Amino acid sequence: MKADDVVHYLQNNPQFFEEHAEVLTSMVVPHPHGGRTISITERQMLALRDKNRQLEGKMGELFQHGEENDAISEKMHRLAVGLIATRSFQSVLHTLHFHLRDDFAVPHVAVRLWRRPTECEELPEFADVSSELQAFAEALVQPYCGSTGGFETSSWFGEAATHVRSQALIAMRQGGGTTGMIALGSEDGERFYPTMGTIYLQRIGEMASAALLRVLR
């Protein structure tokens, strides 16, 4: 008889140990953390304790993630309220820069819009952007996170450009079309990495797009 046969038999005959209770009292198994043997009942108790420790660890992780999400949600709320209160193009930019820097600890923020309204003065936000980058932004399904290598966006960070090691690129859209891009930069090469979650970055892009549409209309 193979071990699988024994397991299968016991699973299909749960009354076995009720009919042969003396077997439980006489069986011994190796201790999971040592060379000595222990009773099967003690072994079950140790297994339950190990399982409880694992569950406690997972619960701790869930609580931590919940607290982190609550903190981010609060920051997103403050940004949304700030953008709603803006009344000019410059105030939108100031609010966006302020909250991303102070609340989200993003040291470098740059915005580019593809078209400049006739009533707006020439500002860095309306500087020319290559057709390749515009096509890249149009094709983005979610924000890009990763290296600055090979992107003209690295030059958007001015004097800090040579120190920026990772970036997030967020396409701004209105009415189904892409109208611009937000670039977030960090000297930390692991701050924005390819496999990170991007839902909050996407929400920032949506809020900024709505605020800019309102003030530039």
Secondary structure in CASP SS format (residue, H / E / C, confidence):
PFRMAT SS
TARGET T0000
AUTHOR 0000-0000-0000
METHOD secondary structure of the structure
MODEL  1
M C 1.00
K C 1.00
A H 1.00
D H 1.00
D H 1.00
V H 1.00
V H 1.00
H H 1.00
Y H 1.00
L H 1.00
Q H 1.00
N H 1.00
N C 1.00
P C 1.00
Q C 1.00
F H 1.00
F H 1.00
E H 1.00
E H 1.00
H C 1.00
A H 1.00
E H 1.00
V H 1.00
L H 1.00
T H 1.00
S H 1.00
M C 1.00
V E 1.00
V E 1.00
P E 1.00
H C 1.00
P C 1.00
H C 1.00
G C 1.00
G C 1.00
R C 1.00
T E 1.00
I E 1.00
S E 1.00
I H 1.00
T H 1.00
E H 1.00
R H 1.00
Q H 1.00
M H 1.00
L H 1.00
A H 1.00
L H 1.00
R H 1.00
D H 1.00
K H 1.00
N H 1.00
R H 1.00
Q H 1.00
L H 1.00
E H 1.00
G H 1.00
K H 1.00
M H 1.00
G H 1.00
E H 1.00
L H 1.00
F H 1.00
Q H 1.00
H H 1.00
G H 1.00
E H 1.00
E H 1.00
N H 1.00
D H 1.00
A H 1.00
I H 1.00
S H 1.00
E H 1.00
K H 1.00
M H 1.00
H H 1.00
R H 1.00
L H 1.00
A H 1.00
V H 1.00
G H 1.00
L H 1.00
I H 1.00
A C 1.00
T C 1.00
R C 1.00
S C 1.00
F H 1.00
Q H 1.00
S H 1.00
V H 1.00
L H 1.00
H H 1.00
T H 1.00
L H 1.00
H H 1.00
F H 1.00
H H 1.00
L H 1.00
R H 1.00
D H 1.00
D C 1.00
F C 1.00
A C 1.00
V C 1.00
P C 1.00
H E 1.00
V E 1.00
A E 1.00
V E 1.00
R E 1.00
L E 1.00
W C 1.00
R C 1.00
R C 1.00
P C 1.00
T C 1.00
E C 1.00
C C 1.00
E C 1.00
E C 1.00
L C 1.00
P H 1.00
E H 1.00
F H 1.00
A C 1.00
D C 1.00
V C 1.00
S C 1.00
S H 1.00
E H 1.00
L H 1.00
Q H 1.00
A H 1.00
F H 1.00
A H 1.00
E H 1.00
A H 1.00
L C 1.00
V C 1.00
Q C 1.00
P C 1.00
Y E 1.00
C E 1.00
G E 1.00
S C 1.00
T C 1.00
G C 1.00
G C 1.00
F C 1.00
E H 1.00
T H 1.00
S H 1.00
S H 1.00
W H 1.00
F H 1.00
G H 1.00
E H 1.00
A H 1.00
A H 1.00
T H 1.00
H H 1.00
V C 1.00
R C 1.00
S E 1.00
Q E 1.00
A E 1.00
L E 1.00
I E 1.00
A E 1.00
M E 1.00
R E 1.00
Q E 1.00
G C 1.00
G C 1.00
G E 1.00
T E 1.00
T E 1.00
G E 1.00
M E 1.00
I E 1.00
A E 1.00
L E 1.00
G E 1.00
S E 1.00
E C 1.00
D C 1.00
G C 1.00
E C 1.00
R C 1.00
F C 1.00
Y C 1.00
P C 1.00
T C 1.00
M C 1.00
G C 1.00
T C 1.00
I H 1.00
Y H 1.00
L H 1.00
Q H 1.00
R H 1.00
I H 1.00
G H 1.00
E H 1.00
M H 1.00
A H 1.00
S H 1.00
A H 1.00
A H 1.00
L H 1.00
L H 1.00
R H 1.00
V H 1.00
L H 1.00
R C 1.00
END
